[in-house]
Amino acid sequence: MRTDSDVDIAVECTDVLYWGEAEKGIHNPGNKYKGVWTPSKLRTELVAAMRGKFSNQVDDSGSTAIQINSSSARVDADVVPCFSYRYYMTHESRGGTKIFKKQGGNIVNHPKQQLECGIEKNKDTGYLYKKGARLLKRIENKMSDEGVFRELPSYFIESLAFNCPNSVFDSPSWIERLRGMLFHIWDELQGDEPDNERWVEANDCFYLFHSNQKWTRNDGREFAKAAWNYFGFK
């Protein structure tokens, strides 16, 4: 069971820098890294260190995160091994992290940009955006735990809230704010992905919907409909 008190921790290896480029030839790389810190070694060393500290509480069965199960004095924690990453564009570059999955494949995140965008939107909404995002996450957790709706990634739910207009948060009560968020998500995600005015991830670095994502427009729309019905909104 997931709770809102779970903690996500990224352990970043800064000695190794992975990179990508918007167009081939934009970035001229330096010498190739020849050290010992491969993705598998970083994960192995972290697992060993955490098992030494937390004994039988470490679960490394997942493809990405290493889970530390809670005790009476701690909450659950997901530890994600990652490497420094930089994405080069024509006139600038963007820092981030690169996560390697156990079974192959990788994930690129931009946590600094996500934090900055979240702070800005929170200020613009009178410090109600983050509360709204947490509210949607708790609703998704509750519906999933009760078997009302399938589980969806927490980051996806946060991104749905991020794409709600600031005016939604101007409503006088949380019931009205929730209705506004759910209706906006349901209404705006009808049909196919548009050519412009596309929704973005909570880091404002990537489009929220594209062929390589593990979620779809329909996932967001069905979540909003299920939550609407869960509260008996008319």
Summary of the structure (lengths in Angstrom):
residues: 234
radius of gyration: 19.7
end to end distance: 30.1
largest distance: 61.7
contacts: 615
relative contact order: 0.11
helix: 40%
strand: 20%
